[in-house]
Every structure is written in C-alpha cells, then in structure tokens.
C-alpha cells in the first residue's frame, strides 16, 4: 500500500460537461445515471482509498460546471483510478478536466504547530 503518511490529500477537479453528456437523457436506458451506475461506480468501488464527492457549480460560475472533490488516502489507488477513468468516455468525451488542484487540509497551521484554522 502506498498510503499517505497520516492524513489524506484532497484533489479538487474542476470539470466542464461536454455537449455529448448533455445530449444524453438524464434518466432511463442510455441515460446519464445509467452510465454512472454501469461505468463510473464500478471503477470507484475498485479504489476505496480514493473517495468522491460531486458538486454542481454551473449556476454559480462560468469557470466549470462541476467540482469533483477526491479524498485520497493512497496515491497508488488514486493514480490507478485516474488511469481507469481516462480509458472511459468520461474523460474528454463527456467531461473536460479543466484543472486538478491538490491540497492538504490545514497544512499552514500544522506547519506552525497551531490549532486547525477550520472546524
């Protein structure tokens, strides 16, 4: 296992839906939720050390349509998961990956051995 030392690394993915994704019906056969169930979720279950939270942003910014927040406890699992996603229509066909921002929670406070800034 290639675990991070003592706390997770967070990866914020700024993504934008492509016309091909929006052309799919949300529900039913051949729809968006069916694609997520049949293609994306099976990949995610293979890598339990990289969990996903998904945020809609299109009503609030023109920068991206969604933000995907990955909580990663194992860099090898995260890398393997990314490779699997790149081999699907998710990557660059249904979604454009605009930016990937890695971050450590409260690293500033930890560096100075102070209490967390957040909650």
N, C-alpha and C positions, 0 to 999 in steps of 0.2 A: 504494500500500500504506500502511496506517495502522498501522505497526509500533510496538511499544513501544520506548523508547529503546535499552536494552541488555540487558534481561532480561525474562523472562515475568512476567505477572501470573497468579496462581492464583485460581481460583474454586471454593470448596467449596460444593456444593449439598447441602443436607440434604433428602432426599425420602422420601416415605412411599408404599408401594404401596397402591393402591386395590383394593376388592373386585373390580372389573372385571378387573384384571390377574391377581389370584389365581384368578379363575374360569376363566381360560384354561389349557388343559393346558400343561405346560412344553414338551413335545416334540410333533412331528407337525404335520399340517395345521391351520392356525388357532391354533397354539400361540405361546407367548412367544418362543421362539428364532426361529421363523419371522418373527414381527413385527419383531424386532430386525434380522434379515437383510434383510427386504424394505423396511422403512421407516426405521429408525434409521441403520443403517450407510451407506446411500446418501447420507443427509444429511451424516453425518460426513465422508465422503470428499470432499465439496464444499469443505470448510473445513479444509485440512491445518494451518493455523496455530492451530487450537484442538483439542488432543488430549484424549482422555478416559481416565480410569482409574475403575473402578467398584468400590466396596467394600460388602460386606454388613455391616450393623450390627444387624439385628433381634434377634440373640441376645444382644446386649450393652447395648442401650439401648431405652427406650420413646420417646425423642425422635424418632427417624426409623428407617426400615427400611434405608436405604442412604445412602451418601455418594458423590457423584459429584465427582471432582477433575478440573477442567479446567485444562490448562496452555495459556495463551494468549499468542501472540506478535503478534497483530494484532487490535486492538479491533474493527475493522470486520467481520472474519470472524467473530469471536465474536458480535457483535450480529446479524449475518445468520443465523448458525446458530441462535441462540435464537429468532428470528422463525420460522424453518422448523420448529423443534420445536413451537412454540406452535400451529402450524397442523395438528398431528397429534393423534391420540388419546393420545399420550404425555403431553401437558401437561393436567393436571387431570382426565383420564378414567382413565388407567392409573396415573399418579403425581401426587401432590400435591407441589408445590415448597414446602417449609416455610420455607427460608431460603437465601439466596445470600450467601456471605461472601467478599469479595475479599481477597487477601493478597499481600504482596511478601515473598519469601524473604530472611531475614537483613537486613531494612531497618534495624533498630536498629544492628547492627554497622557496616553501611555508612555510616550517618549519622555515626558517630563515627570512621570510617576505621580500624576494627579488623578483625581476622580474623573469619571467619564463626563464628557460635555453633555451628551444626550441622556435619555432616561435610562 
